[in-house]
Structure formats: structure tokens, C-alpha cells
Amino acid sequence: MYKILEKEDYSDDTYMQVIEAPAVAQSCQAGQFVILRLHEEGERIPLTIADFDREKGTITIVVQAVGKTTRELQTYGKGDSIANFIGPLGEPSEIEKVGTVICAGGGVGVAPIFPIARELKNAGNKVISIVAARTESLLLWEDKMREVSDEVIVTTDDGTCGRQCLVTDPLKEMCEAGGIDLVYAIGPAIMMKFCCKTTEPFGVKTIVSLNSIMVDGTGMCGACRVSVGGETKFVCVDGPEFDGHEVDFDLLMSRQRQYLEQEKIAYDYYLECRGDKACLT
Amino acid sequence: MSDVEKNEEKTEGGLTRKERMKIPRTPIPEQDAKERAKNFDEVALGYSADQAQMEAQRCLQCKNPKCIAGCPVGIDIPAFIKAIEEGDPAAAIAKLKETTSFPAVCGRVCPQEEQCELVCIVGKKNDPVAIGRLERYAADWEAEQGTSSKPEIAASKGKKVGVVGSGPAGVTCAGELAKMGYEVVIYEALHKPGGVLTYGIPEFRLPKAIVFRECEYVESLGVEIKTDYVIGKTMTVNDMLANGHDAVFIANGAGLPVFMNIPGENLNGVFSANEFLTRANLMKSYRFPEFDTPIKVGKKVAVVGGGNVAMDAARTALRLGADVHLIYRRSREEMPARAEEIHHAEEEGIQFHLLTNPTQIIGDNEGWVEEIECIQMELGEPDDSGRRRPVAVAGSEYRIPIDVVIMSIGTGSNPILTQATPELELNKWGNIVADEETGATSMEGVFAGGDIVTGAATVILAMGAGKIGARSIDRYLQGLPLKPEPEAAEAEVEETTA
């Protein structure tokens, strides 16, 4: 069992948890992910690591409640335990000194980009971060991003905070101005797709972190397969980070919808039963 | 003594050889095919005490039995069968456990027809003794008693061994080492122990309760099983050696699905057999939504492949309510699946499309599978495997409307551990190179066995490799040469190989 040491709700749908997992914290690096499973009946879901503390032996995750498991996990508070917490999985980010790097995070995607920005900064890069969300209440980790960035641009779709624009607007402006050596974009698939479309004409390398459906997360099942540069890759062992200009995002998004119908059934059951399995019979 | 005289002579137990030879092989009761196609309960129900005793009487208790050498782990088969004949299942299970940690598993999933039962002397004239069913009987009898006999455990040797993977090779190796007095920790990547026995083989062929019970038995010998531990990620092999493990046995299996590389394979509704079976078995998605993990079957499923895994996937899809079509490129004779599994699949209503190979999968506008295009094959000259090579018949393509395609054409080697351990020598398929006789790898103190060395094979072969690994690790930690001296070697080979 893995104990939740801290829990903070950021909005009705987004929250942060610090989980005690010393073995994972000991070996994890920026860019990697974990798989967790809440209890005996639970499914395995992948979550990208948002932060870690090797000394305290903890991993921080930031989650948006979108389905059954993420909604149920939201009800787990400080002192509660989750059954399984496996990682670190996937390949770490390749951190090098390249010059100026833009780290564009959308929604909860800001959290996993934080340790990458920190490492890029430590490696001597100039880090410009774009912290983006639909609306102010969904903005997160602006302060943390300021700690590891030379410059932070905040955007919201509705203009409730920062610039009213899409994440791609400042991205495009900076690419046009020139001097950008690398872009990291993490967020919903559609956001990453358009970030890549924005940077592609400028030939600025853009790394994305893909969030496909997984079961084991260790290369065994192939559920997470994506097409990168025309080749089939497994997000869990070949990724999760890929050159975004090579990724077939439409296929990724289509495959993400594969279990939509069942996810709704599971979610409805959960809301109806509130975890009381007896109500199923 | 002539053959006739020999046959009239009374054997122990009061029956003559002739009388024993006359007893027909006792069929094992099974769930009716129509009934079982709708549930996940076990297909074969097991012998009653009377049936087991009757079957045990068919064993001739040969002076020079062939069956022991036919068993990859060298179980003393006549001895455990004799105990069953004498109505002493407790003695039978004790005898089995001297050699195997997984009797209830092996009694169910070993291909006995290619091993012990293939060489059974009774089988020369009649059907061979049902060794596997008798092994299962003894193991199930013990489980019913709720007790567990334990072999003797040697005094602590004060050394610690790490085992990677809790499948048949890893658990066997761990059990053997624990009996020798070593401290053993198994590191399992998934959240449940058992490896392929848990995520791969379906409940109706091998109930998970049995797998977990056998894992608990190994824990009762002093072995610790740490789940959620991915060696190569959570900790590397070098970390293990640096942090108190005196030796390591790698048995992480053959976990990387292979696809055909035909157009349409990434469409929604195309799954690897590994994914489909892991959802069903490990995650219990056949009980969705009681269990969270969903599974897709649709109305009509195509399973591509002819091995045991293909049969398992097909029969699982059938139980989930689908009309299942199995597509295999060679003929029935070349199918690698066990005859019993093929028979069960057919009996349950799986439709076979033999000498047929998929050429592409066609999707609808939403990215979902709609049809599978196949081509007729004919058998040409034998290939490297000795089987006749299937050759496509030009212009014979046709399409079958389908909702779900399950690819079951094999597995490759999982890269996680080996990529993190560059010191390990690999072959061109990415399998770890290990000495056949000792399991030794290119790294000092690191041994390997099972599917990660051989590529996907059988449970019992993996167990054999686990035994070899344990013996070598014992010798290594005692500072002995891994290969015994020539004269001593002969005796040991007699005892353990095949």
C-alpha cells in the first residue's frame, strides 16, 4: 500500500497528491510516469510524474478528474492509501543544454512539464514557460514554474487571467521572433497537436509527452501504440516523449476514444454506487 | 522371462501387467461445451478419488520408466502414481513437491502429450497413463484439505538472491533456493504474482486461486515476493548486486507483443492477444463494471494465430459473447496449440479458417475495424521449422466483416531490463544469452532462464530453467565450478535433465 501524505484540491476537478513511494522516488527522473491502481477492483492508469523528493521518498501527481478512477482518487485524502503505485516507467526526458527552450503546459499538463523545466534550467538553458488553461480556476503551478523559468507567460482561453489567447499564440510569436532552440509541449492531445503545427513551419524541434491508454505500462500489452514517423511505437517503453512533428495525433486521439462507451458505464456506476459494489447486484 | 510370463506376473498392488493394460484411460469429467462457453469456470473438473485410483492402476510401475526423463523437471512419476493407487494422496503430493512447486498448475497446463505421456510405456499399445490428470488430482486433494506439506528447508546459508519475475521460472528458482537455505526476494513488475499464469492463461483453464495458492506455498518456504517492482526501472540489476543481493536470476518472460505489420493494425478494435488476455485475466474485465477495466469484444471477433495463446484469446472472446473466427495460415496439423485446446475450442464453437492469412484490416470513418481481408494459402516446401511453408494463392483475397481483431502471432523479448543492463549479452532477437546447462549469463553472478532466454515456450520448460538456475546459483555462491566435475556430472544429468 502507498500512503497519501498530502492532498490539495486545486478546483472542482483538479487536485494534487503527494504519495509515499520511496523506491519510485529513488530512481525517477523528469519525464517519466507511474501506473497506479486504487484497490482490488481497480484499473491501472498512467500518470506523469509532476515532482519527486528523493529524501522524503515521495512522488507528486497532479490529476484532472475525467473518469471513474481519477474521480474516485479525488476522494482519497491525506492518510489514505492506494493499492499499487508502479514506476518510474518510460524513458526520462533527454536534458541537454541547447540554448533557449519554451516549456508550454496546458491544463494539468503544466505539472509534468515542471520537473522538465527545472532540469532544463539546471542544465543551463534559458527557459521560457507558457502556463495555459481554459479559465483561471484551472490554472496551476504558475508560482512553481516561475521558480524554474526565466520568463513565464500566462494564458487563458477566456481571458480570466493573463493573456486571453490560446497557448499557440505566444508560441507562434516567439518562433517568429526567432532564437528558440527547443519546445516542450505537454497537455491534452489536441493542444500538443496544435503546438506542433505552430512550430513546424519554423523548424523548431518540439517534444511532446503522449498520454495514451495503457494496461501494464511495461511494454507487454501494446494498447498504447502510436504512429511516429510512420512507425508503430509503444508510448510506455519507447516514450512517453516523442518528436511531436513525427506523431500522428489524429490516430492518438482516435485511439484515446477506444473505450469511451465503457468509461461512461464505469463512471455512471461509480457515481450511482459511490464505491458500494453491492449496488451492482 | 518371456513377454507373456512378464505380463501374467502380479505387480505390486495385486494386478498383473495384463490386467493393468486392459483398463481403459479414465476420461476426465468436463463442463458441457454449450454450458461452459457462457462462463469462466474451469473446463475440466478433475478426477474423483475413485477415478484417480482407477487411472493410477494403469501405471505399470516400470523398472526403467521413460516418463521421468520425459519430464523437464524430472518428477518421480511412478512413485507419486503408486501413492495414489494406494489411496494415499498425501504421500503423492509430498513426492511431487520434492521436485515441483507448481503441481496444480502443471497438472493443468503442461503439454503432457509431448512429454511424459508421449514416452509412457503403456502408451505404446494403449492410451498412455493420464499423468497430468493424476498430478492435478494430488495437488487439488491437498488444496481441499486446506493444509500444505512442506519439504525440509536447509539451515540458513546467510546469502541473499534476487529473482526477477514471479512466473514459472522465477518462482521455481526461488523455491529451490529457499529450500537450500538462501534468503530469496522475487521482484514482480505487475501487481499480482504468477507472471503468465496470472495475466496470460485464462481462468477457465487455470483458476487464479490455484496460481496464487502455489505462490503462497513458495512464500511459505521463506521467499518474499515484492510486487510493483520493475527491474530495469524501479531498480536495475546492477543496483540489486550493489545492494545486498549475492546473485540474481532473471526470469522476466517474453513480454512484448508482435504485430503483423499489415495496413490497419492500429485501428480501434485491433488488440494484441497479450492486451486482450491481460484485461480479461489479470484485470478481471470479464466482470466489468464490477471490476474497473473494460474489454471490447463486439459481435464478431477474428483471432489471428494457431498457438495456445490464440486458443485462449478465442475462447475468452467466445465467453464474452462474441462469434469467434480463428484465422491460421497453415493447416490444422501444423497448429502449435495443444491438441486438447484445439479440440476444446472447436467443441465450444470457434470457427476455424485454416490456410488463411490476413493481408489488411479495413476501418470505418471513425477509425474502427470494419473488415479483415484475408488470402488463401497452400502448403509448399518445408521451412526451417520442418513445417511446410504456407504460400499465398494469388488473387484469392476475400473480406470478412469483423468488429474486433486479436493478433496472436507471438511475443518478442521485453526491452526494459535488458536495455538498462548493457552488460548482458543478447542474441539477435533480444533474448538474453545464457548457458544451456547452467543459465549463466555474460554478467558475473547473474543467471537467466525461461522465455527471456528461449523466447515464448512452455510453463514446464521455464520451470526446468528455474531449477537449473537455482542449482547454478547454489554452486556459484559456494564457490564451486558451475558445471560439475565429469563423473559427478553424469549422475546429476541423469537426475535432472531432459
Interface residues (C-beta under 8 A of the other chain):
Chain A: A23 V24 S27 R37 E41 G42 E43 R44 K68 T69 A83 N84 F85 I86 G87 P88 L89 V215 D216 T218 G219 M220 C221 G222 A223 R225 V226 S227 T232 V237 L251 S254 R255 R257 Q258 Y259 Q262 E263 I265 A266 Y269 K277 L280
Chain B: A189 L190 H191 Y199 T227 D228 Y229 V230 K233 T234 M235 G255 L256 P257 F259 N261 E265 N266 N268 G269 F271 S272 N274 E275 T278 R279 M283 K284 F288 P289 E290 F291 D292 T293 P294 I295 K296 E366 G367 N414 P415 I416
